[in-house]
């Protein structure tokens, strides 16, 4: 099976496409690695260090549905028709893919099947699914600082699922844990006042 970066480059840049791209269209690329593939693709716009307004909430909702299905052991995902038929302009998708492919290639260079039980066994997929579900909820929160790092955690964890690489999956879980701590501290700061973890880190770096 071709590398994900190769598949995305072929699909979005080498072949003729409609002006609008739906999630249903993208599913044709996934094959057996469908869950991991969808997590990587849906997390990519928010995980990149570029503005991606408007995508975190709908994509977060879609990934939450997918994570629940991963937890309960489904082999193939199901999403509501509204989500499956929702579209983005081809140019927007190509922009994200173009910026994301170098990151994909870097991760692909170090991935290989190892500690695969984390990605293939039901207990392992439950753990990964719970982490992704929590990060998806964080992505739905319309507060700065609660979107990008959780999306990065989902992106890396999803890549572990794509390649059956438990080591990459563990790295994704670590990123998710850090993102969860930061998102929680931001929410506490917003609701009850005080400093968030990001504020504390900035203060320490300033010193």
N, CA, C and O of each residue as an XYZ file, in Angstrom:
828
protein
N       0.839     -1.193      0.000
C       0.000      0.000      0.000
C       0.877      1.246      0.000
O       1.823      1.341      0.782
N       0.567      2.204     -0.875
C       1.380      3.406     -0.998
C       1.317      4.241      0.275
O       0.358      4.166      1.042
N       2.365      5.039      0.478
C       2.395      5.932      1.622
C       1.258      6.945      1.523
O       0.804      7.288      0.431
N       0.809      7.415      2.683
C      -0.310      8.347      2.728
C       0.020      9.625      1.961
O      -0.832     10.146      1.241
N       1.243     10.140      2.104
C       1.621     11.365      1.403
C       1.543     11.176     -0.103
O       1.133     12.086     -0.824
N       1.935      9.999     -0.583
C       1.885      9.707     -2.019
C       0.443      9.645     -2.496
O       0.105     10.189     -3.548
N      -0.414      8.976     -1.714
C      -1.831      8.856     -2.071
C      -2.501     10.224     -2.137
O      -3.244     10.510     -3.076
N      -2.238     11.069     -1.143
C      -2.857     12.391     -1.113
C      -2.371     13.257     -2.269
O      -3.157     13.970     -2.893
N      -1.078     13.192     -2.549
C      -0.526     13.976     -3.652
C      -1.143     13.537     -4.988
O      -1.502     14.370     -5.820
N      -1.259     12.230     -5.174
C      -1.852     11.714     -6.411
C      -3.305     12.142     -6.538
O      -3.736     12.614     -7.591
N      -4.059     11.972     -5.453
C      -5.502     12.202     -5.505
C      -5.833     13.679     -5.724
O      -6.718     14.011     -6.513
N      -5.113     14.569     -5.019
C      -5.488     15.976     -5.054
C      -4.718     16.819     -6.066
O      -5.152     17.923     -6.397
N      -3.592     16.326     -6.561
C      -2.788     17.148     -7.462
C      -2.543     16.518     -8.836
O      -2.323     17.237     -9.810
N      -2.578     15.201     -8.925
C      -2.244     14.561    -10.188
C      -3.471     14.115    -10.973
O      -3.379     13.891    -12.180
N      -4.600     13.983    -10.319
C      -5.823     13.544    -10.983
C      -6.832     14.685    -11.048
O      -6.839     15.571    -10.194
N      -7.685     14.652    -12.074
C      -8.721     15.676    -12.217
C      -9.762     15.519    -11.115
O     -10.218     14.409    -10.842
N     -10.137     16.629    -10.482
C     -11.100     16.613     -9.392
C     -12.175     17.659     -9.623
O     -11.966     18.623    -10.359
N     -13.330     17.465     -8.991
C     -14.386     18.470     -8.996
C     -13.944     19.686     -8.175
O     -12.981     19.616     -7.412
N     -14.673     20.813     -8.348
C     -14.322     22.031     -7.620
C     -14.618     21.922     -6.124
O     -14.065     22.673     -5.320
N     -15.492     20.986     -5.756
C     -15.814     20.750     -4.359
C     -15.409     19.329     -3.977
O     -15.553     18.399     -4.771
N     -14.902     19.172     -2.759
C     -14.479     17.862     -2.272
C     -15.298     17.519     -1.038
O     -15.374     18.321     -0.107
N     -15.906     16.352     -1.015
C     -16.676     15.907      0.145
C     -15.897     14.838      0.908
O     -14.967     14.227      0.383
N     -16.300     14.633      2.147
C     -15.678     13.587      2.941
C     -15.926     12.228      2.310
O     -15.069     11.346      2.378
N     -17.077     12.052      1.705
C     -17.386     10.804      1.019
C     -16.390     10.531     -0.102
O     -16.008      9.383     -0.329
N     -15.965     11.586     -0.808
C     -14.961     11.427     -1.863
C     -13.647     10.914     -1.288
O     -13.015     10.023     -1.854
N     -13.246     11.486     -0.157
C     -11.948     11.164      0.435
C     -11.910      9.715      0.925
O     -10.843      9.104      0.972
N     -13.070      9.166      1.291
C     -13.108      7.798      1.797
C     -12.586      6.783      0.783
O     -12.133      5.702      1.159
N     -12.650      7.129     -0.491
C     -12.176      6.194     -1.513
C     -10.677      5.936     -1.404
O     -10.178      4.943     -1.935
N      -9.958      6.822     -0.719
C      -8.510      6.665     -0.553
C      -8.128      5.744      0.599
O      -7.023      5.202      0.627
N      -9.029      5.572      1.533
C      -8.651      5.035      2.831
C      -8.343      3.536      2.849
O      -7.360      3.117      3.460
N      -9.167      2.734      2.190
C      -8.963      1.289      2.234
C      -9.122      0.735      3.642
O     -10.021      1.147      4.375
N      -8.252     -0.200      4.025
C      -8.355     -0.844      5.332
C      -7.944      0.075      6.477
O      -8.307     -0.174      7.626
N      -7.204      1.115      6.184
C      -6.706      1.999      7.239
C      -7.651      3.178      7.462
O      -7.211      4.276      7.802
N      -8.934      2.951      7.271
C      -9.893      4.031      7.153
C      -9.979      4.916      8.396
O     -10.048      6.138      8.258
N      -9.977      4.346      9.608
C     -10.097      5.172     10.809
C      -8.894      6.094     10.949
O      -9.049      7.308     11.085
N      -7.695      5.518     10.917
C      -6.496      6.334     11.053
C      -6.401      7.382      9.966
O      -6.028      8.526     10.225
N      -6.743      6.987      8.739
C      -6.701      7.909      7.607
C      -7.605      9.108      7.852
O      -7.197     10.250      7.642
N      -8.831      8.853      8.295
C      -9.772      9.945      8.532
C      -9.308     10.857      9.654
O      -9.456     12.075      9.555
N      -8.747     10.292     10.722
C      -8.243     11.132     11.808
C      -7.122     12.041     11.308
O      -7.083     13.224     11.649
N      -6.211     11.495     10.503
C      -5.100     12.286      9.981
C      -5.625     13.416      9.091
O      -5.233     14.571      9.255
N      -6.503     13.085      8.162
C      -6.995     14.076      7.196
C      -7.841     15.144      7.885
O      -7.699     16.330      7.586
N      -8.723     14.737      8.807
C      -9.605     15.703      9.457
C      -8.871     16.573     10.473
O      -9.257     17.720     10.697
N      -7.822     16.041     11.086
C      -7.067     16.824     12.069
C      -6.078     17.772     11.410
O      -5.679     18.770     12.010
N      -5.680     17.468     10.179
C      -4.605     18.214      9.521
C      -4.835     19.719      9.454
O      -3.920     20.464      9.803
N      -6.012     20.225      9.023
C      -6.168     21.687      8.926
C      -5.930     22.411     10.244
O      -5.309     23.474     10.262
N      -6.417     21.847     11.350
C      -6.266     22.500     12.653
C      -4.900     22.241     13.278
O      -4.451     23.012     14.127
N      -4.232     21.158     12.864
C      -2.917     20.824     13.433
C      -1.803     21.657     12.835
O      -0.764     21.842     13.471
N      -1.996     22.165     11.622
C      -0.965     22.963     10.979
C      -0.830     24.331     11.660
O      -1.823     24.884     12.131
N       0.381     24.874     11.715
C       0.590     26.192     12.350
C       0.177     27.332     11.429
O       0.930     28.287     11.238
N      -1.021     27.230     10.858
C      -1.574     28.277     10.000
C      -3.034     28.456     10.387
O      -3.652     27.517     10.888
N      -3.604     29.648     10.164
C      -5.008     29.853     10.523
C      -5.929     28.913      9.743
O      -5.787     28.752      8.531
N      -6.873     28.297     10.454
C      -7.856     27.425      9.801
C      -9.223     27.667     10.427
O      -9.819     26.751     10.993
N      -9.728     28.905     10.327
C     -11.000     29.235     10.979
C     -12.158     28.451     10.386
O     -12.248     28.258      9.174
N     -13.042     28.004     11.269
C     -14.261     27.358     10.806
C     -14.193     25.855     10.675
O     -15.220     25.215     10.447
N     -12.999     25.262     10.814
C     -12.872     23.826     10.596
C     -12.811     23.025     11.904
O     -13.193     21.855     11.930
N     -12.344     23.635     12.962
C     -12.125     22.883     14.205
C     -13.417     22.273     14.744
O     -13.426     21.114     15.159
N     -14.506     23.040     14.742
C     -15.746     22.535     15.332
C     -16.367     21.422     14.487
O     -16.613     20.342     15.023
N     -16.636     21.632     13.180
C     -17.251     20.532     12.413
C     -16.358     19.305     12.315
O     -16.848     18.179     12.398
N     -15.054     19.506     12.139
C     -14.153     18.362     12.059
C     -14.006     17.697     13.420
O     -13.846     16.480     13.505
N     -14.059     18.497     14.490
C     -14.018     17.930     15.835
C     -15.223     17.041     16.098
O     -15.099     15.975     16.701
N     -16.400     17.488     15.640
C     -17.613     16.685     15.793
C     -17.482     15.371     15.026
O     -17.811     14.305     15.547
N     -16.994     15.455     13.773
C     -16.832     14.253     12.955
C     -15.866     13.273     13.610
O     -16.121     12.069     13.640
N     -14.747     13.794     14.140
C     -13.749     12.905     14.754
C     -14.245     12.321     16.067
O     -13.857     11.213     16.436
N     -15.103     13.058     16.782
C     -15.691     12.508     18.007
C     -16.563     11.303     17.666
O     -16.474     10.271     18.332
N     -17.408     11.420     16.634
C     -18.228     10.283     16.192
C     -17.342      9.091     15.809
O     -17.632      7.949     16.165
N     -16.265      9.375     15.084
C     -15.354      8.302     14.655
C     -14.675      7.649     15.858
O     -14.533      6.427     15.908
N     -14.257      8.466     16.827
C     -13.572      7.934     18.005
C     -14.481      7.001     18.798
O     -14.034      5.956     19.271
N     -15.756      7.369     18.946
C     -16.703      6.516     19.659
C     -16.831      5.171     18.959
O     -16.898      4.128     19.609
N     -16.866      5.200     17.634
C     -16.979      3.950     16.881
C     -15.715      3.112     16.982
O     -15.781      1.883     16.987
N     -14.560      3.773     17.063
C     -13.304      3.049     17.284
C     -13.341      2.360     18.652
O     -12.895      1.221     18.789
N     -13.869      3.046     19.648
C     -13.942      2.511     21.012
C     -14.840      1.275     21.074
O     -14.517      0.304     21.758
N     -15.963      1.313     20.362
C     -16.907      0.181     20.446
C     -16.543     -0.952     19.492
O     -17.227     -1.974     19.447
N     -15.455     -0.767     18.723
C     -14.929     -1.869     17.925
C     -15.463     -2.002     16.513
O     -15.364     -3.079     15.925
N     -16.026     -0.944     15.950
C     -16.499     -1.020     14.568
C     -15.319     -1.155     13.605
O     -14.257     -0.575     13.829
N     -15.513     -1.919     12.539
C     -14.488     -2.069     11.510
C     -14.564     -0.972     10.459
O     -13.549     -0.571      9.888
N     -15.785     -0.491     10.209
C     -15.990      0.567      9.232
C     -16.741      1.711      9.899
O     -17.677      1.476     10.663
N     -16.343      2.928      9.620
C     -17.004      4.055     10.287
C     -18.345      4.402      9.658
O     -18.583      4.131      8.481
N     -19.206      4.997     10.449
C     -20.455      5.555      9.970
C     -20.524      7.005     10.418
O     -20.238      7.321     11.573
N     -20.901      7.875      9.507
C     -21.103      9.276      9.835
C     -22.420      9.738      9.217
O     -22.825      9.223      8.175
N     -23.088     10.692      9.840
C     -24.341     11.203      9.277
C     -24.128     11.722      7.856
O     -23.053     12.213      7.512
N     -25.179     11.600      7.040
C     -25.088     12.030      5.640
C     -24.692     13.499      5.525
O     -23.992     13.878      4.586
N     -25.132     14.331      6.474
C     -24.807     15.758      6.429
C     -23.302     15.973      6.512
O     -22.749     16.836      5.831
N     -22.634     15.169      7.367
C     -21.182     15.285      7.497
C     -20.494     14.687      6.277
O     -19.547     15.268      5.747
N     -20.971     13.524      5.830
C     -20.353     12.854      4.691
C     -20.447     13.694      3.420
O     -19.543     13.668      2.584
N     -21.546     14.439      3.279
C     -21.759     15.215      2.058
C     -21.340     16.670      2.191
O     -21.441     17.437      1.233
N     -20.869     17.058      3.380
C     -20.355     18.409      3.539
C     -19.132     18.609      2.656
O     -18.309     17.704      2.515
N     -19.012     19.781      2.066
C     -17.948     19.976      1.079
C     -17.041     21.146      1.431
O     -17.419     22.072      2.149
N     -15.821     21.065      0.891
C     -14.852     22.153      0.942
C     -14.369     22.390     -0.480
O     -14.395     21.487     -1.316
N     -13.927     23.614     -0.746
C     -13.412     23.891     -2.078
C     -12.120     23.109     -2.307
O     -11.329     22.909     -1.385
N     -11.923     22.676     -3.530
C     -10.721     21.911     -3.871
C      -9.469     22.723     -3.572
O      -8.477     22.174     -3.090
N      -9.501     24.021     -3.850
C      -8.315     24.849     -3.610
C      -7.953     24.901     -2.125
O      -6.775     24.876     -1.769
N      -8.972     24.973     -1.259
C      -8.707     24.994      0.185
C      -8.068     23.690      0.630
O      -7.092     23.692      1.380
N      -8.623     22.571      0.163
C      -8.070     21.264      0.523
C      -6.645     21.131      0.001
O      -5.763     20.650      0.712
N      -6.421     21.554     -1.235
C      -5.072     21.468     -1.804
C      -4.082     22.312     -1.003
O      -2.923     21.928     -0.842
N      -4.542     23.469     -0.497
C      -3.666     24.311      0.313
C      -3.227     23.607      1.584
O      -2.049     23.633      1.940
N      -4.185     22.970      2.278
C      -3.847     22.244      3.498
C      -2.939     21.045      3.195
O      -1.963     20.800      3.904
N      -3.271     20.311      2.142
C      -2.486     19.129      1.799
C      -1.063     19.524      1.431
O      -0.109     18.867      1.848
N      -0.913     20.593      0.652
C       0.416     21.040      0.234
C       1.290     21.389      1.428
O       2.476     21.059      1.455
N       0.701     22.059      2.416
C       1.465     22.417      3.616
C       1.664     21.218      4.539
O       2.626     21.166      5.305
N       0.742     20.253      4.458
C       0.825     19.109      5.364
C       1.706     17.979      4.882
O       2.224     17.219      5.701
N       1.896     17.843      3.572
C       2.672     16.721      3.043
C       4.100     16.674      3.590
O       4.569     15.584      3.917
N       4.826     17.809      3.709
C       6.169     17.720      4.310
C       6.159     17.133      5.715
O       7.070     16.392      6.085
N       5.130     17.459      6.504
C       5.011     16.884      7.849
C       4.710     15.396      7.764
O       5.263     14.602      8.525
N       3.838     15.020      6.843
C       3.538     13.600      6.652
C       4.791     12.829      6.283
O       5.038     11.745      6.813
N       5.581     13.384      5.376
C       6.788     12.687      4.917
C       7.797     12.518      6.045
O       8.484     11.498      6.116
N       7.891     13.514      6.931
C       8.812     13.401      8.070
C       8.393     12.254      8.990
O       9.227     11.470      9.444
N       7.093     12.168      9.256
C       6.621     11.093     10.133
C       6.744      9.744      9.440
O       7.127      8.756     10.067
N       6.421      9.696      8.143
C       6.522      8.440      7.392
C       7.946      7.892      7.394
O       8.156      6.680      7.350
N       8.923      8.803      7.447
C      10.325      8.376      7.410
C      10.724      7.587      8.658
O      11.691      6.826      8.629
N       9.985      7.767      9.747
C      10.361      7.087     10.995
C       9.323      6.042     11.422
O       9.489      5.396     12.458
N       8.266      5.872     10.643
C       7.234      4.913     11.037
C       7.508      3.536     10.458
O       8.059      3.391      9.367
N       7.106      2.533     11.220
C       7.144      1.149     10.774
C       6.272      0.335     11.729
O       6.057      0.764     12.862
N       5.774     -0.802     11.316
C       4.955     -1.611     12.229
C       5.754     -2.055     13.449
O       6.725     -2.798     13.308
N       5.372     -1.619     14.626
C       6.012     -2.007     15.889
C       5.015     -1.742     17.015
O       4.170     -0.853     16.913
N       5.124     -2.507     18.066
C       4.143     -2.408     19.160
C       2.726     -2.337     18.576
O       1.877     -1.579     19.047
N       2.502     -3.144     17.544
C       1.276     -3.011     16.753
C       0.002     -3.311     17.530
O      -1.081     -2.885     17.128
N       0.117     -4.035     18.632
C      -1.094     -4.381     19.385
C      -1.824     -3.147     19.895
O      -3.041     -3.178     20.074
N      -1.086     -2.051     20.131
C      -1.741     -0.825     20.568
C      -2.703     -0.315     19.511
O      -3.720      0.299     19.834
N      -2.384     -0.566     18.252
C      -3.189     -0.053     17.150
C      -4.172     -1.066     16.576
O      -5.123     -0.694     15.889
N      -3.941     -2.347     16.860
C      -4.777     -3.384     16.242
C      -5.683     -4.115     17.226
O      -6.732     -4.621     16.827
N      -5.303     -4.183     18.501
C      -6.128     -4.901     19.483
C      -7.265     -4.008     19.973
O      -7.153     -2.783     19.935
N      -8.348     -4.612     20.429
C      -9.484     -3.833     20.914
C      -9.102     -2.968     22.124
O      -9.455     -1.789     22.141
N      -8.390     -3.502     23.149
C      -8.007     -2.632     24.276
C      -7.163     -1.435     23.834
O      -7.359     -0.314     24.304
N      -6.215     -1.695     22.918
C      -5.376     -0.600     22.453
C      -6.174      0.447     21.708
O      -5.966      1.644     21.907
N      -7.084      0.015     20.852
C      -7.898      0.957     20.087
C      -8.880      1.710     20.992
O      -9.242      2.850     20.700
N      -9.310      1.076     22.087
C     -10.156      1.767     23.058
C      -9.385      2.921     23.690
O      -9.911      4.027     23.820
N      -8.132      2.661     24.085
C      -7.302      3.708     24.691
C      -7.095      4.862     23.715
O      -7.267      6.027     24.071
N      -6.724      4.527     22.484
C      -6.510      5.565     21.480
C      -7.811      6.309     21.186
O      -7.812      7.528     21.014
N      -8.921      5.566     21.130
C     -10.204      6.189     20.846
C     -10.633      7.165     21.922
O     -11.166      8.232     21.619
N     -10.402      6.804     23.185
C     -10.764      7.706     24.289
C      -9.952      8.997     24.207
O     -10.491     10.091     24.374
N      -8.646      8.858     23.947
C      -7.802     10.045     23.828
C      -8.268     10.937     22.681
O      -8.337     12.157     22.827
N      -8.587     10.330     21.545
C      -9.041     11.110     20.391
C     -10.383     11.768     20.671
O     -10.604     12.914     20.281
N     -11.284     11.052     21.345
C     -12.588     11.621     21.677
C     -12.437     12.857     22.562
O     -13.099     13.869     22.334
N     -11.563     12.776     23.572
C     -11.351     13.917     24.471
C     -10.737     15.098     23.723
O     -11.117     16.246     23.951
N      -9.787     14.815     22.829
C      -9.175     15.894     22.046
C     -10.178     16.499     21.067
O     -10.130     17.695     20.782
N     -11.084     15.671     20.555
C     -12.119     16.183     19.655
C     -13.037     17.160     20.381
O     -13.424     18.188     19.826
N     -13.382     16.832     21.625
C     -14.197     17.739     22.436
C     -13.470     19.057     22.633
O     -14.074     20.126     22.541
N     -12.172     18.981     22.905
C     -11.388     20.197     23.083
C     -11.399     21.052     21.820
O     -11.459     22.279     21.892
N     -11.340     20.390     20.657
C     -11.357     21.128     19.395
C     -12.673     21.865     19.169
O     -12.714     22.857     18.441
N     -13.740     21.386     19.786
C     -15.045     22.019     19.608
C     -15.204     23.274     20.466
O     -16.144     24.043     20.265
N     -14.306     23.486     21.408
C     -14.419     24.630     22.317
C     -13.899     25.879     21.605
O     -12.732     25.915     21.214
N     -14.729     26.892     21.432
C     -14.323     28.090     20.682
C     -13.489     29.063     21.517
O     -13.827     30.239     21.648
N     -12.400     28.552     22.073
C     -11.502     29.372     22.882
C     -10.089     29.179     22.352
O      -9.665     28.038     22.164
N      -9.346     30.254     22.105
C      -7.964     30.107     21.614
C      -7.114     29.245     22.550
O      -7.187     29.377     23.772
N      -6.316     28.370     21.961
C      -5.440     27.510     22.739
C      -5.981     26.117     22.986
O      -5.274     25.254     23.506
N      -7.247     25.892     22.612
C      -7.849     24.572     22.859
C      -8.012     23.757     21.578
O      -8.658     22.709     21.593
N      -7.442     24.219     20.482
C      -7.660     23.560     19.197
C      -6.409     22.931     18.590
O      -6.415     21.748     18.251
N      -5.333     23.714     18.451
C      -4.181     23.283     17.656
C      -3.467     22.069     18.248
O      -3.258     21.075     17.553
N      -3.091     22.142     19.532
C      -2.351     21.021     20.123
C      -3.200     19.750     20.202
O      -2.685     18.670     19.913
N      -4.488     19.833     20.585
C      -5.321     18.623     20.512
C      -5.382     18.038     19.107
O      -5.350     16.819     18.941
N      -5.469     18.910     18.084
C      -5.480     18.418     16.699
C      -4.172     17.725     16.356
O      -4.168     16.718     15.649
N      -3.050     18.264     16.859
C      -1.756     17.615     16.647
C      -1.733     16.227     17.283
O      -1.207     15.274     16.708
N      -2.314     16.130     18.483
C      -2.374     14.836     19.162
C      -3.171     13.823     18.361
O      -2.771     12.665     18.238
N      -4.318     14.265     17.807
C      -5.138     13.368     16.985
C      -4.393     12.991     15.710
O      -4.414     11.833     15.293
N      -3.737     13.967     15.095
C      -2.990     13.741     13.856
C      -1.929     12.658     14.054
O      -1.847     11.719     13.263
N      -1.125     12.783     15.095
C      -0.048     11.815     15.341
C      -0.622     10.454     15.732
O      -0.145      9.422     15.260
N      -1.640     10.446     16.590
C      -2.276      9.187     16.986
C      -2.894      8.489     15.780
O      -2.772      7.273     15.629
N      -3.559      9.263     14.924
C      -4.137      8.696     13.711
C      -3.077      8.112     12.802
O      -3.300      7.089     12.154
N      -1.918      8.764     12.754
C      -0.838      8.244     11.917
C      -0.358      6.901     12.448
O      -0.017      6.011     11.670
N      -0.331      6.751     13.765
C       0.017      5.454     14.339
C      -0.953      4.376     13.892
O      -0.547      3.250     13.603
N      -2.248      4.721     13.833
C      -3.251      3.762     13.365
C      -3.057      3.426     11.893
O      -3.220      2.274     11.491
N      -2.711      4.422     11.090
C      -2.503      4.193      9.661
C      -1.380      3.195      9.423
O      -1.502      2.303      8.584
N      -0.284      3.347     10.164
C       0.914      2.540      9.936
C       1.042      1.355     10.900
O       2.038      0.633     10.856
N       0.034      1.142     11.781
C       0.128      0.106     12.817
C       1.406      0.279     13.637
O       2.056     -0.700     14.006
N       1.756      1.531     13.916
C       2.978      1.857     14.646
C       2.596      2.291     16.064
O       2.194      3.433     16.287
N       2.727      1.368     17.012
C       2.361      1.671     18.388
C       3.242      2.725     19.020
O       2.795      3.451     19.908
N       4.506      2.824     18.573
C       5.400      3.847     19.128
C       4.898      5.241     18.763
O       4.892      6.143     19.601
N       4.474      5.413     17.505
C       3.901      6.696     17.102
C       2.579      6.928     17.823
O       2.260      8.057     18.196
N       1.805      5.851     18.021
C       0.564      5.974     18.773
C       0.806      6.446     20.201
O       0.049      7.264     20.726
N       1.865      5.930     20.832
C       2.211      6.375     22.185
C       2.628      7.839     22.202
O       2.275      8.583     23.117
N       3.383      8.248     21.180
C       3.756      9.663     21.081
C       2.499     10.522     20.958
O       2.402     11.589     21.563
N       1.545     10.045     20.171
C       0.288     10.769     20.046
C      -0.442     10.880     21.380
O      -1.015     11.924     21.692
N      -0.422      9.805     22.166
C      -1.067      9.835     23.480
C      -0.395     10.843     24.412
O      -1.068     11.519     25.190
N       0.931     10.942     24.332
C       1.654     11.922     25.154
C       1.247     13.337     24.761
O       0.994     14.180     25.621
N       1.186     13.593     23.450
C       0.758     14.922     22.986
C      -0.669     15.203     23.438
O      -0.981     16.319     23.851
N      -1.534     14.197     23.362
C      -2.915     14.359     23.822
C      -2.976     14.692     25.310
O      -3.776     15.530     25.728
N      -2.129     14.036     26.110
C      -2.117     14.293     27.552
C      -1.695     15.726     27.844
O      -2.305     16.398     28.675
N      -0.648     16.197     27.161
C      -0.194     17.581     27.345
C      -1.279     18.552     26.885
O      -1.573     19.536     27.563
N      -1.872     18.262     25.722
C      -2.937     19.127     25.204
C      -4.126     19.165     26.148
O      -4.730     20.220     26.344
N      -4.471     18.018     26.738
C      -5.576     17.971     27.679
C      -5.319     18.816     28.909
O      -6.211     19.508     29.400
N      -4.085     18.755     29.406
C      -3.727     19.554     30.586
C      -3.818     21.046     30.276
O      -4.324     21.822     31.087
N      -3.330     21.446     29.107
C      -3.361     22.860     28.736
C      -4.802     23.327     28.509
O      -5.187     24.399     28.977
N      -5.597     22.527     27.795
C      -6.986     22.907     27.536
C      -7.776     23.021     28.839
O      -8.572     23.944     29.009
N      -7.551     22.083     29.751
C      -8.246     22.124     31.040
C      -7.877     23.379     31.818
O      -8.743     24.022     32.410
N      -6.586     23.731     31.819
C      -6.147     24.919     32.560
C      -6.723     26.191     31.943
O      -7.057     27.134     32.660
N      -6.841     26.218     30.605
C      -7.435     27.383     29.943
C      -8.903     27.519     30.330
O      -9.376     28.621     30.609
N      -9.628     26.395     30.348
C     -11.045     26.437     30.730
C     -11.212     26.908     32.169
O     -12.093     27.713     32.473
N     -10.359     26.399     33.048
C     -10.425     26.823     34.459
C     -10.161     28.315     34.573
O     -10.829     29.016     35.333
N      -9.172     28.802     33.802
C      -8.849     30.226     33.845
C     -10.006     31.070     33.329
O     -10.274     32.148     33.860
N     -10.693     30.587     32.296
C     -11.812     31.334     31.722
C     -13.017     31.330     32.657
O     -13.664     32.359     32.850
N     -13.313     30.162     33.238
C     -14.521     30.027     34.068
C     -14.339     30.632     35.450
O     -15.210     31.350     35.940
N     -13.199     30.340     36.081
C     -12.996     30.784     37.456
C     -11.948     31.885     37.607
O     -11.696     32.354     38.717
N     -11.352     32.288     36.522
C     -10.321     33.320     36.597
C      -8.971     32.720     36.971
O      -8.869     31.532     37.277
N      -7.959     33.542     36.943
C      -6.611     33.074     37.278
C      -5.804     32.834     36.022
O      -6.219     33.201     34.923
N      -4.651     32.217     36.191
C      -3.725     31.990     35.079
C      -3.878     30.582     34.535
O      -4.049     29.625     35.290
N      -3.815     30.467     33.225
C      -3.806     29.148     32.599
C      -2.384     28.623     32.560
O      -1.430     29.347     32.845
N      -2.256     27.342     32.201
C      -0.931     26.738     32.108
C      -0.075     27.455     31.074
O       1.134     27.595     31.260
N      -0.681     27.904     29.999
C       0.063     28.644     28.978
C       0.601     29.947     29.548
O       1.739     30.325     29.272
N      -0.223     30.644     30.353
C       0.231     31.896     30.970
C       1.416     31.645     31.896
O       2.375     32.417     31.908
N       1.348     30.568     32.668
C       2.440     30.233     33.585
C       3.721     29.947     32.808
O       4.801     30.407     33.178
N       3.585     29.170     31.711
C       4.761     28.842     30.899
C       5.363     30.110     30.301
O       6.581     30.288     30.320
N       4.515     30.994     29.768
C       5.013     32.236     29.199
C       5.722     33.089     30.248
O       6.749     33.709     29.971
N       5.155     33.111     31.460
C       5.763     33.872     32.532
C       7.131     33.330     32.895
O       8.076     34.091     33.108
N       7.236     31.988     32.967
C       8.519     31.365     33.301
C       9.544     31.619     32.214
O      10.709     31.885     32.511
N       9.125     31.539     30.945
C      10.047     31.787     29.835
C      10.494     33.253     29.833
O      11.637     33.564     29.501
N       9.582     34.136     30.206
C       9.924     35.559     30.251
C      10.983     35.863     31.295
O      11.789     36.780     31.133
N      10.973     35.082     32.370
C      11.976     35.275     33.421
C      13.338     34.759     33.007
O      14.292     34.846     33.779
